Amino acid sequence: MTKTPWGPIGYITYKRTYSRRLNEDDVNSPVEEFDGTIDRVLNACKTQLQIPFTKEEEDFAREVLLGLEGTVAGRFLWQLGTKTVDKLGLPSLQNCAATVVDSPRAFTWAMDLLMLGSGVGYNIQREYVYQLPKVKKVVIERKDTKDADFIVPDSREGWVELLDRTLKAHFKTGKGFTYSPILIRNKGTPIKGFGGTASGPEDLCYGIGEIHKVLNSRAGKKLRPIDCLDIMNIIGMVVVAGNVRRSAQIALGDPDDLQFLNAKRWDLGNIPNWRSMSNNSVICNDFNLLPVQFWDGYNGNGEPYGLVNLGLAKRVGRLGETQYPDPDIVATNPCSEQTLQNFETCCLAEIFLPNISSKERLLEVAKLLYRINKHSLRLDCHLPETKEVVHKNMRMGIGVTGYLQATEEQRSWLSDTYKALRQHDKEYSKKMGWPTSIKICTVKPSGSLSLLPNVTPGCHPAYAQYYIRRIRISSSSPLVDVCRSHGYDIEYQKQFDGTEDRSTVVVSFPVSVPEGTKLAKDMSAVEQLEIVKRLQSEWSDNAVSVTVYYKKEELTTIREWLSKNYNNSLKAVSFLLHNEHGFQQAPYEEISKEKFEEISARVKPITSGTAFVEIDVNSDCDAGFCPIR
């Protein structure tokens, strides 16, 4: 059997994120090891995705997945082969989703997808938000009795319906109502199928109450983009309460919307904790029209917003190639590597480039992952508008990770592989009677998946030679005790206002990278931007997700480079101060070799074990680049 080349925290990341109970109905059941997970995935490829693998093709797939040459998305590792896929189909496997906030439907759609584990991007530019009706003042009250107007069902659909009724009262009927959460299961009850534990009714009721307050504060008026941001963030807070979904979000607004630009300026005070739920970026199609206020958050006194160039993304696939236009896109997924149409979703996959032995092998791995994604996109969907656009576009994102840890020869294979994969898509789509895919390749941040073999994430350099890697885990997970017994430092997650979120713990792991690995401190911001430009030219016809590490003294140089290159070279970019960024419990913290050795001497690496762990279904994006920069 192929040996899995685990990185120093690869096994525990797998156990935390992808390992399932062998018996889903028994909370005390043993859980899978990695070979069992891969067997489940490949069996499901045949039974659920209807891929007619030959014995030879299945053996090849097992070798690729076990050997960490490539992998299906983390969502696939977690969900394939479960009853959830049988029941929900398409949304159970989709990483990315996006909508435009031009109707109340955007809020309920986003909540539905977030509760199913997809990251959601939403466009709150004024031209869309001002299409919403004026808000009506109503009274909505909670009653813990059976005589309420609406008894909230204990289900995803029930929670979404409560939000829908709240929005209809404020936007349409003008009539308040009472609701009762008495059917919602108690906090801590295991959730079968999707996994996780119930949060009880309190977080839902609190969130609905806060959304009700936001809406009543605008009675007789239109909502502003900042109000829509708060409503979406509150929805995210409610979703996260279940401790299975991290509620990855990105809000895309106007570059001259000062309320939006200041939404995460914690130095100004009075920032609600729920605003930690989203990354924020501005849609900017011409860098030279960007207002000076955009840069106010780049000096460490707030979160620096990213830039999204929808104009370029609509015109081209890879840079210079206009044969694959995408004119109807309106937003991006939370990490901005996938531009999407309204109500569209898409799926991802990953190639570990440093582990690929030849150009021929790269193409075969890419074709395998393409085939799995393609079949998954044909699944049914309970959301008719989503089913229509996904089945039409067949959008996917096959990514590469470990790019700066790969050799130059390995990097040189990408352009020809992309062309061959495009040709393969034409042939395979014709054979199956399906549309060709509007986009097929990407570069995502690759959080948890890159931790499995310990390669640099996506196109990013390694954070440092020696560093602390912080991973968030549900406080109720059995893995917390495993980490504690092995000597790792554990603390509760801290919120914007300094209070503790006791539903989530942060575990600190000492990590080192191989000598010779590209380090962030040794690369200028402009060098990192040039890497993005190259990958946008040679591989990604979607976008390239990147968080460029910068130093304050580089800001002038960064702006000069963007002035010359942004409009025609970048579809998306975000930035983060390498140090002095002000984040508590940042995902990465550089340490000295001596500190690394001191911590390593008092911990025992977790390389085996059977503790069952609840998944963070957006964990592909939790490297600090996404969902929260």
C-alpha positions as CSV (number, residue, x, y, z in Angstrom):
1,M,0.0,0.0,0.0
2,T,1.1,3.5,-0.8
3,K,2.7,5.3,2.3
4,T,1.2,8.7,3.1
5,P,3.9,11.4,3.5
6,W,2.4,13.2,6.5
7,G,3.8,16.6,7.5
8,P,4.5,17.3,11.2
9,I,0.8,18.2,11.9
10,G,-0.7,16.4,8.9
11,Y,-2.1,13.5,10.7
12,I,-3.8,15.5,13.4
13,T,-5.2,17.9,10.8
14,Y,-6.6,14.8,8.9
15,K,-8.2,13.5,12.2
16,R,-9.6,16.9,13.1
17,T,-11.1,17.6,9.7
18,Y,-11.8,14.5,7.6
19,S,-12.0,11.3,9.6
20,R,-15.5,10.0,10.1
21,R,-17.1,7.5,12.5
22,L,-17.2,4.0,11.0
23,N,-20.8,3.8,12.4
24,E,-22.4,7.2,12.0
25,D,-25.3,6.2,14.4
26,D,-22.9,5.3,17.2
27,V,-21.2,8.2,19.0
28,N,-18.7,5.8,20.5
29,S,-17.8,4.2,17.2
30,P,-14.2,4.0,16.1
31,V,-13.2,6.3,13.3
32,E,-11.5,5.9,10.0
33,E,-7.8,5.9,9.3
34,F,-6.7,7.6,6.1
35,D,-6.8,4.5,3.9
36,G,-10.4,4.0,5.0
37,T,-11.3,7.6,4.1
38,I,-9.8,7.1,0.6
39,D,-11.7,3.8,0.2
40,R,-15.0,5.6,1.2
41,V,-14.3,8.4,-1.3
42,L,-13.5,6.1,-4.2
43,N,-16.5,3.8,-3.5
44,A,-18.7,7.0,-3.5
45,C,-17.2,8.1,-6.8
46,K,-18.7,5.0,-8.3
47,T,-22.0,4.8,-6.4
48,Q,-22.9,8.5,-5.8
49,L,-21.1,10.3,-8.6
50,Q,-21.6,7.5,-11.2
51,I,-18.0,7.5,-12.4
52,P,-17.3,4.3,-14.3
53,F,-13.8,3.7,-13.0
54,T,-12.0,0.7,-14.3
55,K,-9.9,-1.4,-11.9
56,E,-6.8,0.2,-13.2
57,E,-8.2,3.7,-12.9
58,E,-9.3,3.1,-9.4
59,D,-5.9,1.7,-8.4
60,F,-4.3,4.8,-9.9
61,A,-6.7,7.1,-8.0
62,R,-6.0,5.3,-4.7
63,E,-2.2,5.7,-5.3
64,V,-2.6,9.4,-6.0
65,L,-4.8,10.2,-3.1
66,L,-2.9,8.1,-0.5
67,G,0.4,9.4,-1.7
68,L,-0.7,13.0,-1.5
69,E,0.1,13.8,-5.1
70,G,-3.4,15.3,-5.4
71,T,-6.6,15.3,-3.5
72,V,-10.3,16.0,-3.9
73,A,-11.6,19.0,-1.9
74,G,-11.8,18.7,1.9
75,R,-15.6,18.7,1.5
76,F,-15.4,15.6,-0.7
77,L,-13.0,13.9,1.8
78,W,-15.6,14.6,4.6
79,Q,-18.9,14.0,2.8
80,L,-18.6,11.5,0.0
81,G,-20.1,8.2,0.8
82,T,-22.5,9.6,3.4
83,K,-26.3,9.9,3.5
84,T,-25.9,13.6,3.4
85,V,-24.8,13.5,-0.3
86,D,-27.7,11.1,-1.0
87,K,-30.1,13.6,0.5
88,L,-28.7,17.0,-0.5
89,G,-26.7,16.2,-3.6
90,L,-24.8,19.2,-5.2
91,P,-24.7,21.6,-2.2
92,S,-23.2,19.0,0.1
93,L,-19.9,19.0,-1.9
94,Q,-19.7,22.6,-3.0
95,N,-16.9,24.8,-1.6
96,C,-17.8,28.1,-3.0
97,A,-20.9,30.2,-3.4
98,A,-21.8,33.8,-4.2
99,T,-24.8,36.1,-4.5
100,V,-25.8,39.7,-5.0
101,V,-27.7,41.5,-2.3
102,D,-30.4,43.0,-4.4
103,S,-33.3,41.1,-2.9
104,P,-34.2,39.6,0.5
105,R,-33.7,36.2,-1.1
106,A,-29.9,36.8,-1.0
107,F,-29.9,36.5,2.8
108,T,-31.9,33.3,3.1
109,W,-29.9,31.7,0.2
110,A,-26.6,32.6,1.9
111,M,-27.8,31.2,5.2
112,D,-28.8,27.9,3.6
113,L,-25.5,27.5,1.8
114,L,-23.5,28.5,4.9
115,M,-25.3,26.0,7.0
116,L,-24.4,23.4,4.4
117,G,-20.8,24.3,4.7
118,S,-20.1,26.4,1.6
119,G,-18.2,29.6,1.9
120,V,-20.3,32.5,0.6
121,G,-19.3,35.7,-1.1
122,Y,-21.8,38.5,-1.5
123,N,-21.8,41.8,-3.5
124,I,-23.1,44.7,-1.4
125,Q,-22.3,47.5,-3.9
126,R,-24.8,50.4,-3.7
127,E,-26.3,49.7,-7.2
128,Y,-27.6,46.4,-5.9
129,V,-28.4,47.1,-2.3
130,Y,-30.6,50.1,-3.2
131,Q,-32.8,47.7,-5.2
132,L,-34.1,46.3,-1.9
133,P,-37.5,47.6,-0.8
134,K,-37.8,50.2,2.0
135,V,-37.9,48.6,5.5
136,K,-41.1,48.4,7.5
137,K,-41.1,48.7,11.3
138,V,-42.5,45.6,12.9
139,V,-42.5,43.7,16.2
140,I,-41.1,40.2,16.3
141,E,-41.1,38.4,19.6
142,R,-39.9,35.1,21.0
143,K,-42.3,32.9,23.0
144,D,-41.2,29.7,24.6
145,T,-44.7,28.2,24.4
146,K,-46.8,26.2,21.9
147,D,-49.1,29.1,21.0
148,A,-46.6,31.1,19.0
149,D,-47.4,32.0,15.4
150,F,-44.4,30.0,14.2
151,I,-42.9,27.0,15.9
152,V,-39.4,26.8,14.6
153,P,-38.6,23.2,13.2
154,D,-35.4,21.7,14.5
155,S,-33.7,21.6,11.1
156,R,-31.7,23.7,8.7
157,E,-34.8,24.4,6.8
158,G,-36.5,25.6,10.0
159,W,-33.8,28.1,10.9
160,V,-33.8,29.5,7.3
161,E,-37.6,29.8,7.4
162,L,-37.4,31.8,10.6
163,L,-35.0,34.2,8.8
164,D,-37.3,34.3,5.8
165,R,-40.4,35.1,7.9
166,T,-38.4,37.9,9.6
167,L,-37.4,39.4,6.3
168,K,-40.9,39.2,4.8
169,A,-42.3,40.9,7.8
170,H,-39.9,43.8,7.4
171,F,-39.8,44.1,3.6
172,K,-43.2,42.9,2.4
173,T,-46.1,42.4,4.9
174,G,-45.3,44.9,7.6
175,K,-46.9,42.5,10.1
176,G,-45.0,41.2,13.1
177,F,-45.3,37.7,14.5
178,T,-44.2,35.5,17.4
179,Y,-42.0,32.5,17.2
180,S,-41.1,29.6,19.5
181,P,-37.9,27.6,19.6
182,I,-39.2,24.9,21.8
183,L,-38.6,22.1,19.3
184,I,-34.9,23.0,18.9
185,R,-32.7,20.3,20.5
186,N,-30.6,21.1,23.5
187,K,-27.1,22.5,23.3
188,G,-24.4,19.8,22.8
189,T,-26.7,17.2,21.2
190,P,-24.8,15.4,18.4
191,I,-26.0,16.2,14.9
192,K,-26.2,13.1,12.8
193,G,-25.3,13.1,9.1
194,F,-23.5,16.4,8.7
195,G,-21.7,16.2,12.0
196,G,-21.1,18.6,14.9
197,T,-23.1,19.4,17.9
198,A,-26.3,21.4,18.3
199,S,-25.9,24.9,19.7
200,G,-29.4,25.0,21.2
201,P,-31.9,27.8,20.5
202,E,-30.1,30.7,22.1
203,D,-27.7,31.7,19.3
204,L,-30.4,31.5,16.7
205,C,-32.8,33.6,18.8
206,Y,-30.1,36.1,19.6
207,G,-29.1,36.4,15.9
208,I,-32.7,36.9,14.8
209,G,-33.1,39.5,17.5
210,E,-30.0,41.4,16.3
211,I,-31.1,41.3,12.6
212,H,-34.6,42.5,13.7
213,K,-32.8,45.5,15.5
214,V,-30.8,46.3,12.4
215,L,-33.9,46.3,10.2
216,N,-36.1,48.3,12.6
217,S,-33.3,50.9,12.8
218,R,-33.8,51.6,9.1
219,A,-37.7,51.7,9.3
220,G,-39.1,53.9,6.5
221,K,-35.7,53.9,4.7
222,K,-33.6,51.8,2.4
223,L,-30.9,49.5,3.8
224,R,-27.3,50.7,3.4
225,P,-24.4,48.3,2.4
226,I,-23.2,48.5,6.0
227,D,-26.5,47.2,7.2
228,C,-26.4,44.3,4.7
229,L,-22.9,43.5,5.9
230,D,-24.1,43.3,9.5
231,I,-27.0,41.1,8.6
232,M,-24.8,38.7,6.7
233,N,-22.2,38.7,9.5
234,I,-24.9,38.0,12.1
235,I,-26.1,35.1,9.9
236,G,-22.6,33.8,9.9
237,M,-22.4,34.1,13.7
238,V,-25.6,32.0,14.0
239,V,-24.2,29.4,11.6
240,V,-20.9,29.1,13.4
241,A,-22.6,28.5,16.7
242,G,-23.1,24.8,15.7
243,N,-19.3,24.5,15.7
244,V,-19.2,22.5,12.5
245,R,-19.3,25.3,10.0
246,R,-16.8,28.1,10.2
247,S,-19.0,30.4,8.0
248,A,-16.4,31.7,5.6
249,Q,-17.7,34.9,4.0
250,I,-16.4,37.7,1.8
251,A,-18.2,41.0,1.4
252,L,-17.5,43.0,-1.7
253,G,-18.4,46.7,-1.7
254,D,-17.7,50.0,-3.4
255,P,-14.2,51.4,-2.9
256,D,-15.6,54.8,-2.0
257,D,-18.1,53.5,0.6
258,L,-16.4,54.9,3.8
259,Q,-18.8,53.1,6.2
260,F,-17.8,49.8,4.5
261,L,-14.1,50.7,4.5
262,N,-14.2,51.4,8.3
263,A,-16.3,48.4,9.2
264,K,-13.3,46.5,10.7
265,R,-11.3,49.5,11.9
266,W,-11.1,48.2,15.5
267,D,-8.9,51.2,16.4
268,L,-12.0,53.4,16.0
269,G,-13.9,51.4,18.6
270,N,-17.5,50.0,18.8
271,I,-16.9,47.3,16.2
272,P,-19.4,44.4,16.7
273,N,-17.8,41.0,17.3
274,W,-19.8,39.6,14.4
275,R,-17.8,41.6,11.9
276,S,-15.1,39.0,12.3
277,M,-17.3,36.7,10.2
278,S,-16.2,38.1,6.8
279,N,-13.2,39.1,4.8
280,N,-13.9,42.4,3.1
281,S,-12.7,43.6,-0.3
282,V,-13.6,46.3,-2.7
283,I,-14.5,45.8,-6.4
284,C,-12.0,47.9,-8.3
285,N,-11.7,47.6,-12.1
286,D,-9.4,50.6,-12.4
287,F,-6.6,51.0,-9.8
288,N,-6.1,54.6,-10.6
289,L,-9.7,55.4,-9.5
290,L,-9.1,53.9,-6.0
291,P,-9.7,56.6,-3.3
292,V,-6.9,57.4,-0.9
293,Q,-9.1,56.3,2.1
294,F,-8.7,52.7,0.9
295,W,-5.2,52.6,2.3
296,D,-6.2,53.8,5.8
297,G,-6.3,50.2,7.1
298,Y,-2.8,49.3,5.8
299,N,-0.8,50.7,8.7
300,G,-1.8,48.1,11.3
301,N,-4.8,50.0,12.6
302,G,-7.4,47.8,11.0
303,E,-7.8,45.0,8.5
304,P,-6.4,45.9,5.1
305,Y,-9.1,45.3,2.5
306,G,-8.5,43.3,-0.6
307,L,-9.1,44.2,-4.3
308,V,-11.3,42.3,-6.8
309,N,-11.0,43.1,-10.5
310,L,-14.3,41.8,-11.9
311,G,-13.8,43.7,-15.1
312,L,-10.7,41.7,-16.0
313,A,-12.2,38.5,-14.7
314,K,-15.2,39.0,-17.1
315,R,-12.9,39.5,-20.1
316,V,-10.3,36.7,-19.8
317,G,-9.5,33.3,-18.5
318,R,-5.7,33.1,-18.2
319,L,-4.1,36.4,-19.0
320,G,-4.3,37.2,-22.7
321,E,-6.8,34.5,-23.4
322,T,-10.2,35.9,-24.4
323,Q,-11.8,32.6,-25.7
324,Y,-13.1,31.9,-22.2
325,P,-15.0,35.1,-21.2
326,D,-17.2,35.1,-18.0
327,P,-19.4,38.1,-18.5
328,D,-22.1,37.4,-15.9
329,I,-20.0,37.0,-12.8
330,V,-21.0,39.3,-9.9
331,A,-18.9,38.2,-6.9
332,T,-16.2,35.8,-5.6
333,N,-16.0,33.1,-3.1
334,P,-14.5,34.0,0.3
335,C,-10.9,33.4,-0.8
336,S,-11.4,35.2,-4.1
337,E,-10.0,32.4,-6.3
338,Q,-13.4,31.7,-7.9
339,T,-15.5,34.4,-9.6
340,L,-19.1,33.4,-9.6
341,Q,-22.5,34.3,-11.1
342,N,-25.5,35.1,-8.8
343,F,-26.5,32.0,-6.8
344,E,-23.7,29.9,-8.4
345,T,-21.6,27.4,-6.5
346,C,-18.5,25.5,-7.6
347,C,-16.2,22.7,-6.4
348,L,-12.4,22.5,-5.9
349,A,-9.5,20.0,-5.9
350,E,-5.8,20.2,-5.2
351,I,-2.5,19.1,-6.7
352,F,0.5,18.9,-4.4
353,L,3.0,20.1,-7.0
354,P,6.2,19.3,-5.1
355,N,5.1,15.6,-5.0
356,I,4.6,15.3,-8.8
357,S,7.3,13.3,-10.5
358,S,6.9,14.3,-14.2
359,K,4.9,16.4,-16.6
360,E,3.0,13.3,-17.8
361,R,2.1,12.4,-14.2
362,L,0.8,16.0,-13.6
363,L,-1.6,15.7,-16.5
364,E,-2.9,12.3,-15.4
365,V,-3.4,13.6,-11.8
366,A,-5.2,16.7,-13.1
367,K,-7.5,14.6,-15.4
368,L,-8.4,12.3,-12.5
369,L,-9.4,15.3,-10.3
370,Y,-11.2,16.9,-13.2
371,R,-13.3,13.8,-13.8
372,I,-14.4,13.6,-10.1
373,N,-15.3,17.3,-10.0
374,K,-17.1,17.1,-13.3
375,H,-19.4,14.3,-12.2
376,S,-20.1,16.0,-8.9
377,L,-21.4,19.1,-10.7
378,R,-24.2,17.0,-12.3
379,L,-25.8,16.2,-8.9
380,D,-29.3,17.4,-8.2
381,C,-29.9,20.5,-6.0
382,H,-32.8,21.7,-3.9
383,L,-32.2,25.3,-4.9
384,P,-33.5,25.7,-8.5
385,E,-31.7,28.9,-9.4
386,T,-28.4,27.3,-8.2
387,K,-29.0,24.0,-10.1
388,E,-29.7,25.9,-13.3
389,V,-26.5,28.0,-13.3
390,V,-24.2,25.2,-12.0
391,H,-25.4,22.7,-14.6
392,K,-24.9,25.3,-17.3
393,N,-21.4,26.5,-16.3
394,M,-19.9,23.3,-14.8
395,R,-17.4,25.6,-13.1
396,M,-14.6,24.0,-11.1
397,G,-11.2,24.9,-9.7
398,I,-8.4,22.5,-9.8
399,G,-5.7,24.1,-7.8
400,V,-1.9,23.7,-7.3
401,T,-0.3,24.1,-3.9
402,G,3.3,24.1,-2.7
403,Y,4.1,26.2,-5.7
404,L,7.1,28.0,-4.1
405,Q,8.3,24.7,-2.7
406,A,8.3,23.1,-6.1
407,T,11.3,23.1,-8.5
408,E,11.4,25.4,-11.5
409,E,11.0,22.4,-13.7
410,Q,7.8,21.4,-11.9
411,R,6.5,24.9,-12.2
412,S,7.3,24.9,-16.0
413,W,4.8,22.0,-16.6
414,L,1.7,24.0,-15.7
415,S,1.0,25.9,-18.9
416,D,1.1,22.9,-21.2
417,T,-0.9,20.9,-18.6
418,Y,-3.6,23.6,-18.6
419,K,-3.9,23.5,-22.4
420,A,-4.1,19.7,-22.4
421,L,-6.7,19.7,-19.6
422,R,-8.8,22.2,-21.6
423,Q,-8.7,19.9,-24.6
424,H,-9.6,16.9,-22.3
425,D,-12.7,18.9,-21.1
426,K,-13.9,19.4,-24.6
427,E,-13.6,15.6,-25.4
428,Y,-15.0,14.4,-22.1
429,S,-17.9,16.8,-22.1
430,K,-18.8,15.8,-25.6
431,K,-18.6,12.1,-24.7
432,M,-20.9,12.6,-21.7
433,G,-23.3,15.0,-23.4
434,W,-22.6,17.8,-20.9
435,P,-21.6,21.5,-21.3
436,T,-17.9,22.3,-21.3
437,S,-16.7,23.9,-18.1
438,I,-16.6,27.7,-18.2
439,K,-13.5,27.6,-15.9
440,I,-11.4,24.7,-14.7
441,C,-8.2,25.8,-12.9
442,T,-7.4,27.9,-9.9
443,V,-5.0,28.7,-7.1
444,K,-6.6,28.7,-3.7
445,P,-5.1,29.4,-0.3
446,S,-5.0,25.7,0.6
447,G,-5.2,25.8,4.4
448,S,-5.7,22.4,5.9
449,L,-5.0,20.4,2.8
450,S,-1.4,21.8,2.5
451,L,-0.8,20.9,6.1
452,L,-1.2,17.2,5.3
453,P,2.2,16.8,3.5
454,N,3.6,20.1,4.9
455,V,3.9,22.0,1.7
456,T,3.7,25.8,1.4
457,P,0.1,26.9,0.9
458,G,-1.1,27.7,-2.6
459,C,1.3,30.3,-4.1
460,H,2.4,31.6,-0.8
461,P,5.9,31.4,0.7
462,A,6.4,29.7,4.0
463,Y,5.6,32.1,6.8
464,A,8.9,31.4,8.5
465,Q,11.6,28.8,9.0
466,Y,10.2,28.1,12.5
467,Y,6.7,29.2,13.6
468,I,3.7,28.5,15.7
469,R,0.7,27.2,13.7
470,R,-2.6,27.8,15.5
471,I,-5.5,25.6,14.7
472,R,-9.1,26.2,15.9
473,I,-11.0,23.2,17.3
474,S,-14.5,22.9,18.8
475,S,-14.2,23.0,22.6
476,S,-16.4,20.0,22.8
477,S,-14.2,17.9,20.5
478,P,-12.4,14.9,22.1
479,L,-9.3,16.0,20.3
480,V,-8.9,18.8,22.7
481,D,-8.0,16.3,25.5
482,V,-5.7,14.5,23.1
483,C,-3.8,17.7,22.4
484,R,-3.7,18.5,26.0
485,S,-2.4,15.1,27.0
486,H,0.4,15.5,24.4
487,G,1.5,18.8,25.9
488,Y,0.3,21.3,23.4
489,D,-0.7,24.8,24.5
490,I,-4.5,25.4,24.4
491,E,-6.5,28.6,25.0
492,Y,-10.0,29.8,24.3
493,Q,-10.5,31.9,21.2
494,K,-10.4,35.7,21.8
495,Q,-13.0,38.0,20.2
496,F,-12.6,41.6,18.9
497,D,-13.7,43.0,22.3
498,G,-11.2,40.9,24.2
499,T,-13.8,38.5,25.6
500,E,-13.4,34.7,25.3
501,D,-15.3,32.5,22.9
502,R,-15.5,29.4,25.0
503,S,-17.1,27.3,22.2
504,T,-13.8,27.3,20.3
505,V,-10.2,26.6,21.5
506,V,-7.0,27.5,19.8
507,V,-4.2,24.9,19.8
508,S,-0.6,25.9,19.1
509,F,1.7,23.6,17.2
510,P,5.5,24.2,16.6
511,V,6.4,23.8,12.9
512,S,9.5,24.0,10.9
513,V,9.9,23.9,7.1
514,P,12.7,22.2,5.1
515,E,15.9,24.2,4.6
516,G,15.9,26.2,1.4
517,T,12.1,26.8,1.4
518,K,11.1,30.3,0.2
519,L,10.3,32.4,3.3
520,A,8.0,35.4,3.4
521,K,10.6,37.6,5.1
522,D,13.0,36.9,2.2
523,M,10.5,37.9,-0.5
524,S,9.4,41.4,-1.2
525,A,5.7,42.2,-1.7
526,V,6.4,42.9,-5.4
527,E,8.1,39.5,-5.8
528,Q,5.0,37.9,-4.4
529,L,2.8,39.9,-6.8
530,E,4.9,38.7,-9.7
531,I,4.3,35.1,-8.7
532,V,0.5,35.8,-8.8
533,K,0.9,37.4,-12.3
534,R,2.8,34.3,-13.5
535,L,0.2,31.8,-12.2
536,Q,-2.6,33.9,-13.7
537,S,-0.8,33.7,-17.0
538,E,0.2,30.0,-16.9
539,W,-2.4,28.1,-14.9
540,S,-5.5,29.7,-13.4
541,D,-8.3,30.7,-15.7
542,N,-10.3,31.4,-12.5
543,A,-8.4,33.8,-10.2
544,V,-5.4,33.3,-7.9
545,S,-6.1,33.6,-4.2
546,V,-3.2,35.4,-2.5
547,T,-2.5,37.3,0.7
548,V,0.6,39.2,0.1
549,Y,2.8,39.7,3.1
550,Y,4.1,43.2,3.3
551,K,6.1,45.6,5.5
552,K,4.9,49.2,6.1
553,E,7.9,50.6,4.3
554,E,6.8,48.7,1.1
555,L,3.5,50.4,0.7
556,T,4.8,53.0,-1.8
557,T,6.4,50.3,-4.0
558,I,3.3,48.2,-3.8
559,R,1.1,51.0,-5.0
560,E,3.5,51.8,-7.8
561,W,3.5,48.2,-9.0
562,L,-0.3,48.0,-8.8
563,S,-0.6,51.2,-10.7
564,K,1.3,49.6,-13.6
565,N,0.0,46.1,-13.4
566,Y,-3.3,45.7,-11.6
567,N,-5.8,46.5,-14.3
568,N,-4.6,43.9,-16.8
569,S,-2.8,41.4,-14.6
570,L,-4.7,40.7,-11.3
571,K,-8.2,39.4,-10.8
572,A,-7.9,39.5,-7.0
573,V,-5.4,40.4,-4.3
574,S,-5.3,41.0,-0.6
575,F,-2.5,42.0,1.8
576,L,-1.4,41.3,5.4
577,L,1.3,42.9,7.5
578,H,3.9,40.2,8.1
579,N,4.2,41.4,11.6
580,E,2.5,44.1,13.7
581,H,-0.8,43.1,12.1
582,G,-2.6,43.5,15.4
583,F,-4.4,40.1,15.3
584,Q,-4.7,38.1,18.5
585,Q,-4.0,34.4,18.1
586,A,-2.9,34.8,14.5
587,P,-2.7,31.5,12.6
588,Y,1.1,32.0,12.3
589,E,3.7,33.4,14.7
590,E,7.4,33.3,13.9
591,I,9.6,31.9,16.6
592,S,13.3,31.3,16.9
593,K,15.0,27.9,16.4
594,E,15.7,27.8,20.1
595,K,12.0,28.4,20.9
596,F,11.0,25.8,18.4
597,E,13.3,23.2,20.0
598,E,12.1,24.1,23.5
599,I,8.5,23.6,22.6
600,S,9.1,20.5,20.6
601,A,11.0,18.9,23.5
602,R,7.9,19.2,25.8
603,V,5.2,18.0,23.3
604,K,4.6,14.5,21.9
605,P,3.6,14.6,18.2
606,I,0.2,13.1,17.5
607,T,0.8,10.5,14.8
608,S,-1.9,8.0,15.6
609,G,-5.1,7.8,17.6
610,T,-8.8,7.1,17.4
611,A,-10.4,10.3,18.8
612,F,-13.3,11.4,16.8
613,V,-13.3,15.1,15.8
614,E,-15.9,17.3,14.4
615,I,-15.1,18.9,11.1
616,D,-14.5,22.4,10.1
617,V,-16.0,22.1,6.7
618,N,-14.4,25.3,5.4
619,S,-11.0,24.3,6.6
620,D,-9.4,24.4,3.1
621,C,-9.4,28.1,3.7
622,D,-8.3,28.5,7.3
623,A,-4.6,29.2,6.7
624,G,-4.9,32.8,7.8
625,F,-5.6,33.9,4.3
626,C,-9.2,32.8,4.4
627,P,-11.8,32.8,5.8
628,I,-10.3,35.4,8.2
629,R,-7.2,37.2,7.2
